[in-house]
Structures are given as C-alpha cells and as structure tokens.
C-alpha cells in the first residue's frame, strides 16, 4: 500500500531510489530546469497546432486531422537534440549521479477530452505497470505536465496493488516485437486501438486511487512497478504531458529495484537507455543479463521513420 507522497524531499539520489522502489511517490515543485523543458515542449506543440490553441484544438478539427498533426509531432519532439539536453539538465539539477544515471528517449502524451481520441497517438492507458512492457524493475518514471491540468485530466495510482499481484497478459508481450510493430503502427490506430498490449486479466478495483496534481514545471516521480492508469479526461481541455525514464547503473548491474510480483514479459527496454553525461548506451554485457528469450526476433531499439 502506498504510504507517502513526498514533496521536494531532501533525499540523496540513493535514498530517493530506495523510497520509490518501496512504492512511495516523489513530487518536485516547479523550478527553472523543469520549466525550460516544459517550455521547449510547449513551443513545439503550439507551432504544430497553430493558429489553434492546442488545449481546445480538438473541438475545431476532425479526429483524423488531429492525428495528422499529433503523429509526426511526437517523434519530432522525442528525437529533437535539445530535448535530451534539457532532460539531462533536469536530472543533474535534481542531484542524480551523472556518471551512473541513464535515460531513455521521452514520450510526448496527448490526452484529449470527452472521449475524442483514446487510441493510437492519444492512447488512454488502462491500469498497468510499465514493467509489464519489459521495463526493468529499477526503472524510475519522471512525469511532467506541459500545461497546467486538473484532477479530471490526470493519471491515477492504484496503491493497493503495489504489493498485490494482478493477473495480466504480460506473458504474451515481447519488447522487440512491440518495437517492430506496436510502436510503429500507433498512428494507424485512430478509432480503435487493436495493438496487442499487456492488460489486466482480472477485475481491478480502481478505488482507492491517488491522483497527484502539480503545476506545469513540476514533476511526479514513481516506480515503473506502480500500477497506474489514465483518468478519463472530462476537463474540457486536452492534456499534454511528457515522461521519461531513468535507471541507475549500480542498480541495473546488481538487479536491484522494486519487487517483481507479476511481470512475465520477454525482452528488455534497457538498450534504449543512454548515459546522462555523453548519451552512450548501456554496455551490452550488462543488458544481456536481462534477456529472457531470443534477441533476433523483432527490433532491439526502436527507430522512428
């Protein structure tokens, strides 16, 4: 059970990771390094949707038109060289160990209101753990809003299940196959998302749930093993957010992190991670210790067209 949400704690990097591995959540108030990252994302979003306001653009175009804008915007932001640099600045500002912290490419999330778009590039996530998607148990998720948002457009944590297994379909999920097909085909999923994804195979009680709301320029930090979901957006405004993930080299080498209670996926996302200082990849001899099946099937590292 989730016990604590920490606001701007004075933990060392090591202590912070331990707290998160045990199910706690950390929230950082707005600060210049995070605000710079959010502003970079805002500029790209507003340029893409101009002359419309991105928060209400959905009410002035068809779903197909919205997807035509959002689909190329996401990889453009993700792989913009400035994006990685700004994320590195955030991590160093928040006292991560520079030489031992590895980050992956960020995700840009477009969560529209009133059920306008819930699949593909605007996928509304069912209750899930990122570890069902082949994330390592040592992964930390850094989530930040690009614009201010409300509880009615947030994500929800389901703390009961941090230490309670959920029967799920992760046994059928292979990360390399997902790179080959699932991620590549997101833009084709407009009215219904038919990609094979690990979902609960039992009823999940969504309450009690915890919704954390922070201003744009803040960050919510939590474990990849934390069960969470997208709240159905009823706010009347689209929500734009981004998230990125980190691992600590020592924890990866020693296979430390949250306890795996129900993830049975194959493959690993660790090849996506780059060292904070020079963006070099994790050594293959370390990553290979996480492979539980053949690595020849599918794509090891996703590269957008």
C-alpha positions as CSV (number, residue, x, y, z in Angstrom):
1,X,0.0,0.0,0.0
2,X,1.3,3.5,-0.9
3,X,2.2,5.2,2.3
4,X,3.6,8.6,1.4
5,X,3.8,11.3,-1.3
6,X,7.0,13.3,-0.7
7,X,7.1,16.9,-1.8
8,X,10.6,18.2,-2.5
9,X,12.3,15.8,-0.2
10,X,16.0,16.3,0.7
11,X,16.9,12.6,-0.1
12,X,20.2,11.7,-1.6
13,X,19.8,10.1,-5.0
14,X,20.3,6.6,-3.5
15,X,17.8,7.1,-0.7
16,X,15.2,8.5,-3.2
17,X,15.5,5.4,-5.4
18,X,15.0,3.2,-2.4
19,X,11.9,5.1,-1.3
20,X,10.5,4.8,-4.8
21,X,11.3,1.1,-5.1
22,X,9.2,0.6,-2.0
23,X,6.2,2.3,-3.5
24,X,6.5,5.9,-2.5
25,X,5.9,8.8,-4.8
26,X,8.0,12.0,-5.0
27,X,6.8,15.3,-6.3
28,X,9.0,18.2,-7.3
29,X,7.8,21.8,-7.3
30,X,8.4,23.9,-10.4
31,X,12.0,25.0,-10.9
32,X,13.8,26.6,-13.8
33,X,15.3,23.5,-15.3
34,X,12.0,21.7,-15.5
35,X,10.2,24.8,-16.7
36,X,12.7,25.1,-19.5
37,X,11.9,21.6,-20.6
38,X,8.2,22.2,-20.5
39,X,8.6,25.5,-22.4
40,X,10.5,23.7,-25.1
41,X,7.7,21.2,-25.5
42,X,5.0,23.9,-25.5
43,X,6.8,25.8,-28.3
44,X,6.8,22.7,-30.5
45,X,3.1,21.8,-29.7
46,X,1.9,25.4,-30.3
47,X,3.8,25.6,-33.6
48,X,2.3,22.3,-34.7
49,X,-1.3,23.3,-33.9
50,X,-1.1,27.0,-34.9
51,X,-3.2,29.0,-35.3
52,X,-5.4,27.0,-32.9
53,X,-4.9,26.7,-29.1
54,X,-3.7,23.2,-28.5
55,X,-5.8,22.8,-25.4
56,X,-9.0,23.3,-27.4
57,X,-7.9,22.4,-31.0
58,X,-9.8,19.1,-30.8
59,X,-13.1,21.0,-30.9
60,X,-12.2,22.6,-34.3
61,X,-11.0,19.6,-36.3
62,X,-11.7,16.0,-37.1
63,X,-10.0,13.2,-35.2
64,X,-8.1,12.4,-38.4
65,X,-6.8,15.9,-38.7
66,X,-5.8,15.9,-35.1
67,X,-3.9,12.6,-35.6
68,X,-2.2,14.0,-38.7
69,X,-0.7,16.8,-36.5
70,X,0.0,14.7,-33.4
71,X,1.6,11.7,-35.1
72,X,4.6,13.5,-36.6
73,X,4.8,15.9,-33.6
74,X,5.6,13.1,-31.1
75,X,8.8,11.7,-32.8
76,X,9.8,15.3,-33.7
77,X,9.8,16.2,-30.0
78,X,11.2,12.9,-28.8
79,X,14.3,13.0,-31.1
80,X,15.0,16.7,-31.1
81,X,18.6,17.1,-29.8
82,X,17.5,19.9,-27.5
83,X,15.0,17.6,-25.7
84,X,17.8,15.2,-24.4
85,X,19.9,18.1,-23.3
86,X,17.1,19.7,-21.3
87,X,16.3,16.4,-19.7
88,X,19.9,16.0,-18.7
89,X,19.8,19.4,-17.1
90,X,16.8,18.4,-15.1
91,X,18.4,15.2,-13.8
92,X,21.6,17.0,-12.8
93,X,19.6,19.7,-11.1
94,X,17.8,17.1,-9.1
95,X,21.0,15.6,-7.9
96,X,21.1,12.4,-9.9
97,X,24.5,10.7,-10.1
98,X,25.6,12.0,-13.6
99,X,28.0,9.1,-14.5
100,X,25.6,6.4,-13.3
101,X,22.3,7.7,-14.4
102,X,21.0,6.5,-17.8
103,X,17.9,8.0,-19.5
104,X,15.7,6.8,-22.4
105,X,14.0,8.9,-25.0
106,X,11.0,10.8,-23.7
107,X,7.3,10.2,-24.6
108,X,5.0,13.0,-25.5
109,X,1.4,12.3,-24.4
110,X,-1.7,13.8,-26.0
111,X,-4.7,13.1,-23.8
112,X,-7.8,14.7,-25.3
113,X,-11.1,15.4,-23.6
114,X,-14.6,14.0,-23.8
115,X,-13.6,10.7,-25.4
116,X,-12.4,12.4,-28.6
117,X,-9.3,10.3,-29.1
118,X,-8.4,7.4,-26.9
119,X,-6.4,5.2,-29.2
120,X,-3.1,5.3,-31.1
121,X,-1.2,8.6,-30.6
122,X,-3.8,9.6,-27.9
123,X,-4.0,6.2,-26.2
124,X,-5.8,6.3,-22.8
125,X,-3.9,3.8,-20.7
126,X,-5.7,1.0,-18.9
127,X,-4.4,0.1,-15.4
128,X,-0.9,-1.2,-16.0
129,X,2.6,-1.4,-14.7
130,X,5.4,-0.3,-17.0
131,X,7.2,-3.4,-16.0
132,X,4.6,-5.4,-18.0
133,X,6.1,-3.6,-21.0
134,X,9.6,-5.0,-20.4
135,X,10.8,-2.1,-18.2
136,X,13.5,-3.1,-15.7
137,X,12.4,-3.2,-12.0
138,X,14.9,-0.4,-11.3
139,X,13.2,2.0,-13.7
140,X,12.1,5.4,-12.4
141,X,9.3,7.2,-14.3
142,X,9.5,11.0,-14.4
143,X,6.2,12.6,-15.5
144,X,5.6,16.3,-16.0
145,X,2.7,18.3,-17.3
146,X,3.4,20.7,-20.2
147,X,0.4,22.9,-19.3
148,X,-1.5,23.1,-16.0
149,X,-4.0,20.3,-15.6
150,X,-6.7,19.2,-13.2
151,X,-7.7,16.1,-11.3
152,X,-10.3,15.4,-14.1
153,X,-7.5,15.0,-16.7
154,X,-4.8,13.4,-14.5
155,X,-3.5,9.9,-14.1
156,X,-4.4,7.7,-11.1
157,X,-2.2,5.5,-9.0
158,X,-3.8,2.3,-7.5
159,X,-1.7,1.8,-4.4
160,X,-3.4,-1.4,-3.2
161,X,-1.7,-3.3,-6.0
162,X,1.9,-2.3,-5.4
163,X,2.4,-5.4,-3.3
164,X,-0.6,-7.4,-4.7
165,X,-0.2,-9.3,-7.9
166,X,-2.6,-8.6,-10.8
167,X,-3.3,-11.4,-13.3
168,X,-2.2,-9.9,-16.6
169,X,-1.2,-10.6,-20.2
170,X,2.4,-9.6,-19.9
171,X,3.5,-13.2,-20.7
172,X,2.4,-12.5,-24.3
173,X,4.4,-9.3,-24.6
174,X,7.8,-9.2,-26.2
175,X,9.5,-5.8,-26.3
176,X,11.3,-6.4,-29.6
177,X,8.1,-7.4,-31.3
178,X,6.5,-4.2,-29.9
179,X,9.3,-2.1,-31.3
180,X,8.8,-3.8,-34.7
181,X,5.0,-3.4,-34.9
182,X,3.2,-1.8,-31.9
183,X,5.1,1.5,-31.6
184,X,5.5,1.9,-35.4
185,X,1.8,1.5,-36.0
186,X,0.4,3.9,-33.3
187,X,-0.7,6.5,-35.8
188,X,-2.9,3.9,-37.7
189,X,-4.9,3.3,-34.5
190,X,-7.5,6.1,-34.8
191,X,-11.0,4.9,-33.8
192,X,-10.0,1.7,-32.0
193,X,-6.6,0.5,-30.8
194,X,-6.0,-3.1,-31.8
195,X,-2.4,-3.4,-30.8
196,X,-1.6,-6.3,-28.5
197,X,-0.8,-4.8,-25.1
198,X,-0.5,-6.4,-21.6
199,X,-3.7,-5.7,-19.8
200,X,-5.3,-6.9,-16.5
201,X,-7.0,-10.3,-16.8
202,X,-9.0,-9.8,-13.7
203,X,-11.2,-7.0,-12.3
204,X,-9.0,-4.2,-10.9
205,X,-10.6,-2.1,-8.2
206,X,-9.7,1.4,-9.2
207,X,-10.5,2.8,-5.7
208,X,-8.8,3.7,-3.5
209,X,-6.8,5.7,-6.0
210,X,-4.4,8.6,-5.7
211,X,-4.3,11.5,-8.2
212,X,-1.4,13.9,-7.9
213,X,-1.8,17.3,-9.5
214,X,1.2,19.6,-9.8
215,X,1.7,22.8,-11.8
216,X,3.4,22.9,-15.2
217,X,7.1,23.0,-14.4
218,X,6.8,20.3,-11.7
219,X,7.5,16.6,-11.8
220,X,5.8,13.4,-10.4
221,X,8.4,10.6,-9.9
222,X,7.4,7.0,-9.3
223,X,8.4,3.4,-9.8
224,X,7.8,1.5,-13.1
225,X,6.2,-1.1,-10.9
226,X,3.5,1.3,-9.7
227,X,0.0,0.3,-11.1
228,X,-1.4,3.4,-12.7
229,X,-3.9,4.4,-15.4
230,X,-5.2,7.3,-17.4
231,X,-8.1,9.1,-15.8
232,X,-11.0,9.6,-18.4
233,X,-10.5,13.3,-19.3
234,X,-13.7,15.2,-18.6
235,X,-12.0,18.6,-18.1
236,X,-13.0,20.1,-21.4
237,X,-9.3,20.6,-22.3
238,X,-6.7,18.4,-23.9
239,X,-3.9,17.4,-21.6
240,X,-0.3,17.5,-22.8
241,X,2.4,15.8,-20.8
242,X,5.7,14.1,-21.3
243,X,7.5,11.4,-19.4
244,X,11.0,9.9,-19.5
245,X,12.6,7.1,-17.6
246,X,15.9,6.6,-15.8
247,X,17.9,3.7,-14.4
248,X,21.0,3.8,-12.1
249,X,23.9,1.8,-13.4
250,X,24.7,0.2,-10.0
251,X,21.1,-0.9,-9.6
252,X,21.0,-2.3,-13.1
253,X,24.2,-4.3,-12.6
254,X,23.0,-5.7,-9.2
255,X,19.5,-6.3,-10.4
256,X,18.1,-4.1,-7.7
257,X,14.8,-2.3,-7.8
258,X,11.1,-2.9,-6.9
259,X,10.0,-6.4,-6.4
260,X,8.6,-8.2,-9.4
261,X,5.3,-9.7,-8.3
262,X,3.5,-10.3,-11.6
263,X,5.5,-9.3,-14.7
264,X,6.2,-12.1,-17.2
265,X,7.2,-10.3,-20.4
266,X,10.2,-11.0,-22.5
267,X,12.9,-8.7,-23.9
268,X,14.1,-5.6,-22.2
269,X,13.9,-1.9,-22.8
270,X,17.4,-1.3,-21.4
271,X,19.0,-0.9,-24.8
272,X,17.1,2.4,-25.1
273,X,18.9,4.0,-22.2
274,X,21.8,6.4,-22.6
275,X,24.2,7.8,-20.0
276,X,23.3,11.2,-18.8
277,X,26.7,12.7,-19.5
278,X,27.6,11.6,-23.0
279,X,24.5,9.7,-24.2
280,X,26.4,6.5,-24.7
281,X,24.4,3.2,-24.4
282,X,24.5,0.7,-21.6
283,X,27.1,-1.9,-22.2
284,X,25.7,-4.9,-24.0
285,X,27.2,-7.4,-21.5
286,X,25.1,-5.8,-18.8
287,X,21.9,-5.6,-20.9
288,X,22.2,-9.2,-22.0
289,X,21.7,-10.4,-18.4
290,X,18.1,-9.1,-18.7
291,X,17.2,-11.0,-21.9
292,X,14.9,-14.0,-21.2
293,X,14.4,-15.0,-24.8
294,X,16.0,-14.8,-28.3
295,X,17.1,-11.3,-29.3
296,X,16.9,-12.0,-33.0
297,X,13.1,-11.6,-33.3
298,X,11.9,-8.0,-33.8
299,X,13.7,-4.7,-33.3
300,X,16.1,-4.3,-30.3
301,X,16.0,-0.4,-30.3
302,X,13.0,1.4,-31.9
303,X,13.9,4.0,-34.6
304,X,11.0,6.1,-36.0
305,X,10.8,6.7,-39.7
